[in-house]
Amino acid sequence: MRLVRFTTLGNSLHSFDRLPAGVAIENVVLRAEDGGESQAVLYTRGGERSVVCFMHPRGDQSRHWAMPALLEAGFAVFGQAGRYLLNDSDFVYEHVLADVAAGCAHLRDRGYEHVIAVGNSGGGTLFALYQSQALTPHAQRFADTAAGDPCALRMLSMPAFDGMVHLATHLGQGKLMLDNIDPSVVDEADPLSCDASLDMYDARNGFQVPPEPSHYSAEFLARYREAQAQRIARIDNIARSMIAENRRFQAQLAATESRHVAHQLSASDRQFMERRAYASHYIQVHRTQANPALLDLSIAPNRRQIGSFYSERPDVCNYLAVGFGKWQTPRAWLSTWSAFASRASTLACLPQIDVPTLVITFTGDNMIFPGELEQIYERSPASDKALHYVDGDHFGHPLGSPSQGIPNQGGRAEVERILAAWLRARF
């Protein structure tokens, strides 16, 4: 039984094979104004006036597959990896925006006339959040994180992008989690706990073992979606209670210092308080491959295959270690994966972003479904905007297999053609 679609979900899914002749490669180390460090790779052929940026919240897109075509089209390309490279468990959006700012400032300082963001998948949400904050007056930017910790955005210089490309962008990791979290989990400490009436992988609710299609009733889906929201809220409460416990003991420690009574505490009492003030808590989020649209192709129909982003058998893979947001600090959960607390909502960020905007959606995407990219396009206030459909899966790979008779009529080569033409016409 094949449980995982890809042997790796690392850079191999995003990397180019080779660069055009004559490309110079420069490794760039960046220090953000808040002190955070990130790294990037700048590719040039010489004489470029515009640079195209790639970045993902946690992934490394310094070798994105579209880069060679953009270099041949006459653009420099800049692939940045932020301070949370390959680290989902501690990721806080409000902090990584300082890394994006450092990258943009570096490119402006080098004299590039235009800096354009190409946000692929989660990179689109990251760039949308950055651009919305960059265009917000300093005093009105976020003063804290979703968890209530201070952040530096009001003190940062945040150069804005001149253009935005959304390539298979989702609506935010919180929305992604809301769609995919398994609401049949009844005990967050038990990965096997299950309310059968809310189990999309129970035959009584319409499930059939893949590759057979499942079908879920409207009544089941309504209950299911409501229960998903309730589980997100439950984990939000767990995260906030963990943070509140830390802060309660931190306040007690501060009070002993301000009253000059620290010497009255026994060593064991002080140790008790210190451990609880600074203990690191983690939330294990069980079973996050449970969107009924993965198996019922009548939900938001497109040309996708049955199965999840990760697996052709999400009913089994739902119980494995892979999946969205499986191991989180409470701060990372609230900033990133909570549908209710995270500020990284692509749609919420759009009203301020009126630079030229290109939206590209893949017709066989099994993670981002029909209507989502259309919403990005429709809600964009840009007077110069375009929407393109390209055949391919979430990574731009061919649809189906030769035995299924589904030819690849676009994919990555078509995206590269659209990108190059759109950029040349404007920048």
N, C-alpha and C positions, 0 to 999 in steps of 0.2 A: 504494500500500500504506500503510495506516494503522499507524504504529509505536507511537504514544503515545496512551493513552486520553484524557488530558487535556492541553490546551494549556499548562496550568500546574499545578504541584503546590503552589502557594503558598496564600495566605490565601483565595482565591476558593472553595476547596473547603470551607472551614470558616466563612465569614462569613455574618452575618445581612444581610438587605436593609434593614431599618429597625427602629427602636426604638419602643416605646410612647410615647405622649405624656407629657410631664412628667418624663422621665428626665434626671437630672443626671449629667454625665460628668466624672470627675476623673482626670487623669493623675498617677500616683504614681511617684516615684523612690525606690528602696530601696537602702540600703547594708547588706550583710550584716555579721555580726560579724567575718568574716575579711577584710573590706575590699572584697569583690566588689560590683559594682553591677548592679542589674536594674531593670526598669520594669514598670508595670502600669497597667491602667485599671479604675477602680471605677465601677460604674453603680448608681445608687440612685433611688428615687422618694420616699423619705422615710419614716422610722419603722420600717424593717426591723430585726428583732432577729437575723436569721440571714443569713449570707453564703455564697454558693456559689463555690468557687474552680475555675478552669480553668488548666491549664498543661501544656506539652509540653516534653520535653527540649530541643528545638532550635526547634520551630515557634512561631509567634505565635498564641495562641488568645485574644487580647484582643477578638476579634469572633466568638466561637463562635456557631454558628447557633442553639443552644438558649437563648441568653441572653435574648432578648425574652420568651419564654414563661415563664422563671423570674422575670423582673421582674414580669410580670403576675400571677404566682402569689404575689407578696408577698415575694420574696427579693432582697437585694442580690446582685450578681455581681461577681467580681473576676477579671480575665483577666491573667495574669502572663506575661512573657517573661523567661527567665533570662539569665545572662551569656553563654551560648553561642548566642544568637539566630541562627538560620539558619547556624550553624557546626557542622557534624558532624565536621570533621576534627580539632578540638582538644577535643572534648567529654569531660569527666571527671565521672561521676556523683557521686563523693564530694565534689566542689567545689560542684556546682550545688545540692546539698541545703541549703547555707547560704543560697541565695536563697529556697528554699521556706520555710525557717525565718524569714527576714526578712519575707516576705509574711504568714505566719501571725501573727507577733508584732505586725506593724502592725495587722492586723485586730482582734486581741485588745485592743490598746491603744485602738482606736477604740470599744470597748465592745460589740462583737457577742457575743451570748450563745452562738451556735453557729457554727462554721466547718466547712463540709462540702466535701470534695474530689470533684470530678467528673473522673475520669481517662479521657480519650478516646484510644484506641489506645495510643501510647507514654506518654501522660500517666498512664495507670493504673499502669504499672510504676514510673514516677517517684514517684507519690504513695505506692505501696505500700512502696517502699524508704525514703522519708522517714518514713512512719508507723512502720515497724518500728524505725528508728533512734531516732525520738523517744520510743518506748516502752522503749528499752533504757537501762539505767543508764549514766550518763556514762562511767564507767571501762571499760565493756564495749563501747562503740561502736567503730567502725572507727578505728584510729589512723593508718592509711595508705590509700593508694589501691590499686587492683588492681596497679599497677606498682611499689608499694613506696615511693612518695613520701609524706611526711607530709601529713595533712589535719587540719582543725580541729574535726571533729565532737565530740570529747570535751570541747571548751571551749564549745560552742554551747548557747544556750537554744533548745530545739526544741519549741514548743507543738504538741500533738497535735491531729489533726482529730477532730471529733465524729461524722462519718459518712463512708462511702466509697462512691463509685459507680464501677463499672467498665463503661465504655461501649466495646464492641469492643476491650477491652484484650488485648494479646498477652502471651505468657508471658515476655517479655524480649527485648531486641534480640539477645542472644547466641543464644537459641533460634531467633529469626527467621532469623539468619544461618546457623545450622546447617541449617535446613530448606531454605534457598534458595541456598547457595553451590554453585558448579559444581565437582564433584570431578574432572572430566575435565581440568582445568588441570594440566599437568605441570611448567610452568616459570612461576614467579610474575613473571618479567620479560618474559614473552611472552604477550600477550592472546589469541593465536591457537593457542597450544600445546594439544594435545588428545590424550587417550587415548580412542580411539573406543569401546573396550569399556565406558567409563563415561560416554558422551555420551548424555544423555536426548534430544537432538535428532538422533540418528542413527536412520534407519529400521530398521536391523538390531536396534535395542533396543526397538522398539515405537512409535517416533515417527511421527505423521502431521501434515502441515502444517495448522495451524488455518485454518478453524474445525472441521475434522475432529478427532474425539477420538483421543487416543493411548491405548495400553494397555501397561503395563509388568508384566512377570512378577514374581512374588514373589522369585525368585532374583536378578533384576536389582536390584530395590529393596533387597534385603539388602546386596548388594555396594555399591550406590550410597550408602546411608546410612552405611555404615562408612567409605567413602572420603571422604564429606563431613566426618566427624569427624577423619579423618587430615589433611585439608587445613587445618581450623581449627587443629589442633595444630601444623602446620607454620608457619602464619603467627604463632601464639603464639611459637614459637621465634625467628622472625625479629625480632619486636617486642622480645623480651627480650634478644636479642643486641645490638640497636641501643642499648637502654638501658644494657646492661652496658658497652658500649664507652665511652659518655659517662662513666659512673661510674668506670671504670678510669682514664681520663685526669684526671678531677676529683680522684681520690684521689692521683694522682701530683703534681698541682699543689699539693694541700694538704700533701703530704709535703715538697715542696721548701720551702714556707713554714715548716713547723714545724722544719725542720732548719737554717733560716737559710742555705740554700744557693742561694736563688733567684738571687743575683748571679753564681753560677757557671754558670748556664745562658746560652747564647748567645741573642740575640734571636730567631734563627730556630728554635732548639729550643723556646723558650717559646711562640712563635707556633704551632708545630706542635702542641704539647700543648693550648693553649687552643682552637684550632679544633676539635679532636676531643673536647674536654671539653664543648663547648657547641653543637656542630653540631646543627641540627634535621633529623631524618630523617622521611621519610614513606613509608608503605606504600600502594601502589596495589593494590587488591583487585579483580582482574578477574572479571567474569562472576558476578553475584549474583542472577540471575533464573532459577533452575534447580531449582525444586521440582517433582518429577513430578506432584504434585497439581494443578498449574496446568493440565495438559493431560489428565490421566487423572482424570475426575470420579468414578470408582469408588473413588478414594482419599479417605477422609473425606468422603463425599458430602453435599452440601447443594444449595442452589438457585443456586449461583454459575454464572457463565458461564465458558467456556474462556478462559484468558489469565491474566496476572499483574495485580497491583496497578497496575502501570505501563502494561501494553500487552496488546493482543489478539494480538500476535505476539511472545511472549517469546523464541522461538527466534532472532529477529533482534535484539530489544531487549536481549537478554543481552549483546550485544557493544557496545552504546552506552554513553555516559557515565552515563546514569541507572541507578539501582539502589541497593541498600542498601550503606552503608559503603564507598564506592568509593575514598576518599582519606583516609587516617588517619595521625595520628601514632601511634607505638607505644603511648604512654600511653592515647590515646583508644581504640585497638583493644582493649587489655586491659580497660579499664574498661567499654566499651560493647558491642562486637560479638563478643567472644570468648565462646563457649558455655561455656568452662571457667574463665576468669579473672574474668569480670564478676560482680559481686555483685547486679546489677540483675535478679534472677530473681523474677518475681511470686509464684510458688508458694513459693519459699524464704522470702519475706517474710511470708507470710500467718499463720503460727502465732501471732504476737503481736497480730494485728489483730482485735479482737473488737467493734469499734464496729458499729452498724447498717450493713449492706452490701447494696447493690443491684448486680446483674449483668445487663447487657443485651447480647445477642448478635444480630447480623444474620444472617438465614438465607441470604443470598447473598454473604457475605463471601468474597473470593478471596485474602485474606491471612491471616486468622485462621479456622482450620477447626474443624469440629465436634469437641467434646471438650475444646477449650482453655478456653473460658469456663465449661464445665461443671466442669472441674477447679478453677477459681478458686472457683466456688460451693461445690463439695463440700468443698474443703480449708479454706474460711473457717471459723474457730472461732466466728464471731458467732452468738449465739442468735437474733438478729433479722436474717434475710437473705432475699433474694428473687432469683429468676432469671426473666427475661423474654426471649422470642424475638420479634423484630420483622423483618418483611420489608424487605429493602433490601441494598444493597452495603455495602462497608466505610465509606462516607461517609453511609449512610442514603438514598442515591439510589434511585429506583425500579428494580426488577429488570427486566431485559430491555428490550424496546422494544415499541411498540404492535403491530408486525407479528408479534411472537412470541406475542402473546396472553397475556403474563404481567402481570397488573395489579399495581400497587403497593398492597398491603393494609396498609401501616403506614408504614414509613419515618420520616422526621424528626418528623412530626406525632405519630405514635404514641409515639416516644421522649419527646417533650415532655410528652405527657399522663401517661405512666408516671412520669417524673421529678417533675413537679409534685405528683402525688397522693402519691407516696412521701415526698417532702420535707415536705409539709403535715402528713402523719400523724405525723411525728416531730419536726419542728423549727419 
